Amino acid sequence: MKKIFAIAEYTVKENIRHRIFYTIFIFALVVIVSSVIFSMLSPEEETRVILDIGLGAIEIFAFLSAIFAAVGLVLGEIENKSVSLILVRPVRRFEYIWGRYSGILSISLFNILLMSSGLLFLLFIKGWRFDFRFLLAITFIFLKVVIISALAILISLISTSAISSISATFFLWVLGHVTDHLKYLNHVLLEKGVKITIFLKAIYYLLPNFQYLNVKDYIGYPNPLAGATILWQVAYSLIYASIATWLSVLVFSRKEF
C-alpha cells in the first residue's frame, strides 16, 4: 500500500502543477457570468438556472480534467518509456496502475469539492434554500468520474495515441448518458421482429449507465430517493470501476517495455 500511496501522491503533485488552477478559474468564470446573465429572472428561476449550470459545469470540468490526467500520465509515460524507470524499482505493475488511479481520483475529488464550495457560496448569496440532494448530486458526479477515470486508463493502455484515447473515452461518456434509449430501441425492434436485440442488450450492459447516476435531476423537486436505490447506485459505480481497473492491470501486465 505504501507504494500505491507514493505513486498517488506523485500523481496529485503533477496535476496540481499543471491543471487544477486553470480548471477552477474557468469554472468560476462560467458560473459568475451565468449569474450575471440570468440576474433579471425571478429569484427562484435564477437560483435554479445557476444550480443547473453550476452542477453541469462541475461535471464537465471534472470529466475533462480526469480524462486528460489519465491519458496524459499513463499513455504519456508509456510513449516516452519513462514508466520503465518506475518499474525497475520494486514497484509491481498493479501498484503502478492503482497508484495512478488513486492519484487521479484524489485530485478530481479535491477539484469537485472546491468547485462545489464556490457554487454553494454563490447560491447562498442568491437566497437559495439548501437541499441535501445537492450533496448527493456532488457525490454521484464524483462516482461518474470514478468510472470514467478507470475506463480512460484502460483505453489508454489499449490505444496507440492520446487523441484516439481521449476520443474513445469521450464517446463512452456520451453513450453512457443515452443508454436508456437502447432499451427503447430494443423494445421497438422486438415488436418488428428484428433479431439484433441480443447485441443491443450486450451493449446496454457493457456500457456505463451514467444516466442512472444523474441525481442532480432530483434537486428542487419532491421526487424521493430511496436509500436502497442510492446504495445500489454506489455499489454499481464501485464494482464497474473496479472491474475496469483490474482489466487495466491485466493489460498492463502483458505489455513489454
Number of C-alpha atoms within 10 A of each C-alpha: 8 9 15 21 17 16 22 25 18 14 23 22 13 17 20 13 9 11 14 19 13 11 18 19 11 13 20 18 12 15 22 16 12 16 22 11 12 15 16 10 12 10 14 12 13 21 23 16 17 25 23 15 17 26 21 14 18 26 20 15 19 26 22 17 20 27 24 19 29 29 26 17 19 22 24 17 15 17 13 9 12 12 17 13 9 15 14 9 8 9 13 14 17 17 21 23 24 23 23 26 25 22 26 28 25 16 25 26 21 14 22 23 16 13 25 18 11 17 22 16 12 19 20 12 10 16 11 17 11 13 11 10 18 20 15 19 20 21 19 23 25 24 22 25 29 24 25 27 30 29 27 30 30 26 23 28 20 15 16 13 14 18 12 14 26 21 12 17 22 17 11 18 21 12 20 20 17 17 20 15 12 16 15 11 12 20 13 13 15 13 8 9 10 10 11 11 18 10 10 17 13 10 14 20 10 11 16 25 24 23 15 16 23 16 19 20 14 15 20 15 9 7 9 9 12 8 9 9 10 15 11 11 17 15 12 18 24 16 13 19 22 16 14 21 23 16 16 24 20 14 13 17 13 9 10 6 10
